[in-house]
């Protein structure tokens, strides 16, 4: 076995603390060591490798085994004997010596202590345990990349004047809120598969604007009050790559790629007391207009996370979500929806970027 003197081994933590101890074993994730308490009794401890900045090992010396003491009874001296009893006495002495002499047993051999720093003491990396599941929730803000130029022009074609009112109206849609959640199963330390969901909600835009109308060949101005908000919902399988940054195992870089389906819902309401637009095909005034659509999409997300502990971390993320709709289902005043096919130049581009803060659990 190995002995150690005070301050023989040393561990320096990432917080700058120094631990003088006897290091028992080292693995990829833990260092096990021994310290003595106030009563000089050995107490075993362990520390995670990611909390260790450095460690050093003092010299080891083989402890000499103390020999057990045995009390051997010495034969009493034999008094002088007469010649005629010589043979008998010798036999008696021989018997006496045979009876009293004891063989000193060989001390039992102690088992040689295994070297805690030999290669066999290190755990195989493949068998080291790590958190297999990761669950995350996140929320933040979003910005639409596209300026919705086609929607602006369509509003201007309805007679909105001045035309800057259409620009002001659709500029308010470019900022919104996003939220999402995901769950991953880690196949290895750096790769995982799972599912991802995300949602976007635009601002609720309410605006009164002026349109030009023509009645009896006389130009007239009318006031329109419109409220509108739209939503996007995404779901799909996802893949995760992750790497530690530095030896402290406090920061980790994550890359996520997901391919799935996205759903769109847009609802507009017009104040019936004021001017309302008329559908030229059905000749009905428009009070409520609901637009819905769905298409393939994806999410690419890059995040940096900080670990409070091995089970909880927070992450700062940036994501890009491309979304282009080629057709929509349009319903007016609660009637059955009609499919509206959008030309290539008039497709609805709602691609966006997200910035979010996430809370993640590992188990």
Secondary structure by P-SEA (a helix, b strand, c coil): ccccccccbbbbccccccccccccccccccccbbbbccccbbbbbcccccccccccccbbbbbbbbbbbbbbbcccccccccccaaaaaaaaaaaaaaacbbbbcccccccccccccccccccccccccccccccccccbbbbbcccaaaaaaaaaaacccccaaaaaaaaaaccccccccbbbbbccccccccccccccccccccccbbbbbbcccbbbbbbbbbbbbbbbbbbbcbbbbbbbccccccbbbbbbbbbbbbbbbbbbbbccccbbbbcccccccccbbbbbbcccbbbbbbbbbbbcccccccccccbbbbbbbcbbbbbccccbbbbbbbccccccccccccccccccccc
